[in-house]
Amino acid sequence: MTIKSIFLIRVYKFIAFALKAPIIAEATAMITFKILSQVVFFIREFFSD
């Protein structure tokens, strides 16, 4: 492999990651929100008795 091809592969990987990053961030935020809402719901149920 030449230096140029290695550089191009790195650039393509970086671009692919940059495009995926917002989707990953959104998914992480949604999962975090779901877990937090479950925890809050559980605590409210637990203390309501």
N, C-alpha and C positions, 0 to 999 in steps of 0.2 A: 504493500500500500504506500502510496506517495503521501507527502506532507499535505498536499492540497486536498486529497480525498479524505484524509483523517480530519482536517479542518472543516470540510464540508459536512461530514457526518456529525461532528460536534455541533455545528450551526443548525443542522436539521433537527437534531435531538433537542437542542435548546428551544427552537421554534415550536416543536411538538409539545414540549413541556409547558412553554408559555401559553399555548392555546388551551392545554388541559387544566392549567392551574386554577383559573376562575371556576371551572366546573368542580374540581376537587375541593376548593374553598367553600363553594356553595353547599356541596354534599356534606362536608364536615360541619358547617354551621347548622344544617338541617338536623343532622344526627345529634349534635350537641343540644339543640333546642328540644328535640324529642326526648332525650334522656332527662334533661332538666325538668320538662313538663311532667314526665313520669314520676320523677323524684318528688316534685311538689305535690302531685296528686296523691302519691303514697303517704307523704307526711300528713296531708290534710285528712285523709281517710283514717290514718293511724291515730291522730289526735282528736278526731271527732267523736270517737267512742267514749 
